[in-house]
Amino acid sequence: TAINYPNLTTSKRFGDKGRVRVGVLSWGSTFGECLEAMITVRKQGITCSAMKVVMISPLPVDEISRFMDDCDVVLVPELNYEGQFASIVMGTLGRPVHRLNRVTGTPMAVNDIIEEIQILAADKPKRRKAAE
């Protein structure tokens, strides 16, 4: 049985409203860099939003699903080898995401996220292969 947490914010969307070219889905320590990257690419004319997920369990499935509905492609930057959050999202929602995994022992580089958003924005939605 699911637990109901009244008045608990489990996610928050930033950036462009409605349909966007690239959505950046993040949680934990990478979110600051994702937010900065999203702000930068919007100034370059790329429609982009970022969603911060505050908790993994229970996963805010409805909120993430609505966010993904608005995105041509969803990028999940993570600081781990396997892309654990991306796997949770794909396994729970049954929807593809594009992974950006880094294992450097340092914070995620904003420029890496910006570059990946630019690549995804320039590509056609159906051509870009999402993570499997």
N, C-alpha and C positions, 0 to 999 in steps of 0.2 A: 504494500500500500504506500502510495506517495505521501510524503509529509507536506502539509501546506504551511508555508512561511508567509504570513500576511505582512504586507508593507516592506518586504525584503526586495531590494533591487539586486537582480542577479545578472543584469547586463545593461549596457548603455551604448547607444549609437552616437557617433560624431561625424561631422562632415556633411556632404550633400544628402539631401532628402530624396526619396523616390528612387527611380531607376538610376543605377550607376554602372560605369564600365568595370571598375574593380572595387571589390569589397575586401577589406583587410580584417580578418578575424583573429583576435588575440586574447590571451589571458596572462596574468602574472607579470614577470619582469620585462617582457618584450613590449608591453603596451606603450610605454612612453616613446620608444623609438618608432613604433607603428603610427602613433598619432602625429609625430613630427614628419614622418614620411608622407602621410596622407595630406597634411597641410601643404607641404612642398609641392606635391604633384597636382593638387587642385590649383595652385598658382600657375602651373604650366598648362592648365586647360583640360586636365584629365578629370572626369567625374569620378569621385572616389568617396567612400565612406569607410569608417573603421568602427568595429564593435569590440568593446571590452567585455569579456565574460568574467564575472566576479567569482563564480563558484562552478566547480565541475560536477559536484553531486549534491543535489540533483541538478543535472544539466538543464539549462533553460531552453529546451527543445523548441518551443513555440517561437520564442524571440529569435533564436538563431535561424530557424526556418524562414521566418518573415524577412530577416536580413538577407538571407541567401536568395530569396525570391526576387529581391531588388537588384541583384548583382549579376552581370554577365559572367564574371569569374570571381572566385573567392580565393584569396591568398592567406595562408596560415604560416607566419614566420615563427620558428621555435628554436630554442637553444637546447636541442637534444638530437641525438643521432637518428632516432626512429620516428620522430614526428608524432609523439604520443597524443597530443591534443587533436591533431588532424585525424588520427586513427579513431579517436573517441567520437568526433563529429561525424565522420564518414560512416562509422559502424552504427551509430545511433540513428542518424537521419537518412542513411542510404544515398547520400549525395556527394558528388566529387568536389574536391578542393585541390588547389595547387599548393604544394609544400615548399617552404624555404627553410631548410634545416641548417644550422650552424653549430659546430662543437669546437669552440675556440678557447673556452675558459675565460672569455671576456664578454661584456654586453654585446648585444646585436648591433651591428653597424647600420646606422640610418641609411647610408648610401646604398647598402646592399638591398634594403627594402625598396628604396626609391627606384633603383635599377630594375628590380623584378616587377614592380608595378608598371613601369614604362614599357617593359617587354610585353607584359600581359595586355596592356591597353592598346598596343600597336598591333597585336595579333587578332585574328578573327576568332570569335567565341568558340566556334565548333572545331577549329583547327588545333587549338592548344590542348595538349593532352594533360588531363588532370592526373593527380596521383592515383595509383591503384592500390 
